[in-house]
Amino acid sequence: MTTAAAASTMRDRVEELRSLRAGIRAGDPRATGAQRGKGKLTVRERLDLLFDEGSFREVEPLRRHRATGFGLEAKKPHTDGVVVGWGTVHGRTVFSYAHDFRIFGGALGEAHAQK
């Protein structure tokens, strides 16, 4: 593989990752609509209000559960229903653990607990 081809492949992979992260952040449109229909903010909207702008750093947004049974093999959303991370609030470092009720109703699972 040439250096140019490798660079192109790397750019493609980085773009894939950016797209995946954007999709994770946006979430399922139907679930987001249901959340807003109840007059509630999404987890990331709540975190955006809490943290100083641009300071939040999420831990393991790509994590998925490993559960089987009850059809869970076909449902493996990223984050497993919890957003964990840190950032600053009025300049002070703060850590956060927030349920995403759009994913399994925010229920606790193995991957969720490990985060």
C-alpha positions as CSV (number, residue, x, y, z in Angstrom):
1,M,0.0,0.0,0.0
2,T,1.4,3.4,-0.9
3,T,1.7,6.2,1.6
4,A,-1.0,8.2,-0.3
5,A,-3.4,5.2,-0.2
6,A,-2.7,4.6,3.5
7,A,-3.4,8.3,4.3
8,S,-6.6,8.1,2.3
9,T,-7.7,5.0,4.2
10,M,-6.8,6.7,7.5
11,R,-8.9,9.8,6.6
12,D,-11.8,7.5,5.7
13,R,-11.6,5.7,9.0
14,V,-11.4,9.0,10.9
15,E,-14.5,10.2,9.1
16,E,-16.3,7.0,9.9
17,L,-15.5,7.5,13.6
18,R,-16.7,11.1,13.5
19,S,-19.9,10.0,11.8
20,L,-20.4,7.2,14.4
21,R,-19.8,9.7,17.3
22,A,-22.3,12.2,15.8
23,G,-24.9,9.4,15.4
24,I,-24.4,8.4,19.1
25,R,-24.7,12.0,20.2
26,A,-28.0,12.4,18.2
27,G,-29.5,9.2,19.3
28,D,-32.6,7.5,17.9
29,P,-34.9,10.2,16.5
30,R,-38.1,8.4,17.7
31,A,-36.8,8.0,21.2
32,T,-35.7,11.6,21.3
33,G,-39.1,12.7,20.1
34,A,-40.7,10.6,22.9
35,Q,-38.4,12.2,25.5
36,R,-39.2,15.7,24.3
37,G,-42.9,14.8,24.1
38,K,-42.8,14.3,27.8
39,G,-41.3,17.7,28.2
40,K,-37.9,16.3,29.1
41,L,-34.4,17.1,27.8
42,T,-32.1,14.3,26.4
43,V,-29.1,13.3,28.5
44,R,-26.7,15.3,26.4
45,E,-28.9,18.4,26.5
46,R,-28.9,18.1,30.3
47,L,-25.1,17.7,30.4
48,D,-24.7,20.6,28.0
49,L,-26.6,22.8,30.4
50,L,-24.5,21.6,33.4
51,F,-21.0,21.9,32.1
52,D,-19.0,24.9,30.9
53,E,-19.2,25.1,27.1
54,G,-17.0,22.6,25.3
55,S,-15.4,21.2,28.6
56,F,-17.3,17.8,28.9
57,R,-15.2,14.7,28.0
58,E,-17.2,11.5,27.8
59,V,-15.8,8.1,28.9
60,E,-16.4,5.0,26.7
61,P,-19.2,6.3,24.4
62,L,-18.7,3.3,22.1
63,R,-19.3,0.7,24.9
64,R,-22.1,-1.8,24.3
65,H,-23.7,-4.5,26.4
66,R,-22.9,-8.3,26.0
67,A,-26.3,-9.6,27.2
68,T,-28.2,-12.3,25.4
69,G,-31.8,-13.4,25.6
70,F,-35.0,-11.5,25.3
71,G,-33.9,-10.3,21.9
72,L,-31.0,-8.2,23.3
73,E,-28.6,-9.7,20.8
74,A,-30.2,-7.5,18.1
75,K,-30.3,-4.4,20.3
76,K,-26.8,-3.2,21.1
77,P,-26.9,0.6,21.3
78,H,-23.7,2.5,22.1
79,T,-23.3,3.9,25.6
80,D,-25.6,1.2,27.0
81,G,-27.9,3.9,28.4
82,V,-25.5,6.0,30.5
83,V,-23.2,8.9,29.7
84,V,-20.2,9.2,32.0
85,G,-17.5,11.8,31.9
86,W,-16.0,14.9,33.3
87,G,-15.7,18.6,32.6
88,T,-15.8,21.9,34.3
89,V,-18.7,23.8,36.0
90,H,-17.8,27.4,36.7
91,G,-14.1,26.4,36.1
92,R,-14.1,23.5,38.7
93,T,-13.6,19.9,37.6
94,V,-16.8,17.9,38.0
95,F,-17.5,14.2,37.2
96,S,-21.0,13.1,36.0
97,Y,-23.0,9.9,35.6
98,A,-26.3,10.5,33.7
99,H,-28.9,8.0,32.5
100,D,-30.1,8.1,28.9
101,F,-33.7,7.1,29.3
102,R,-33.9,6.8,25.5
103,I,-31.9,3.5,25.7
104,F,-33.6,0.7,27.6
105,G,-35.3,3.3,29.8
106,G,-32.0,4.0,31.5
107,A,-32.0,0.5,33.0
108,L,-28.7,-0.6,34.6
109,G,-26.8,-3.4,32.8
110,E,-23.3,-4.8,33.0
111,A,-21.6,-2.4,30.5
112,H,-23.6,0.4,32.1
113,A,-22.3,-0.4,35.6
114,Q,-18.7,-0.9,34.4
115,K,-18.6,2.6,33.0
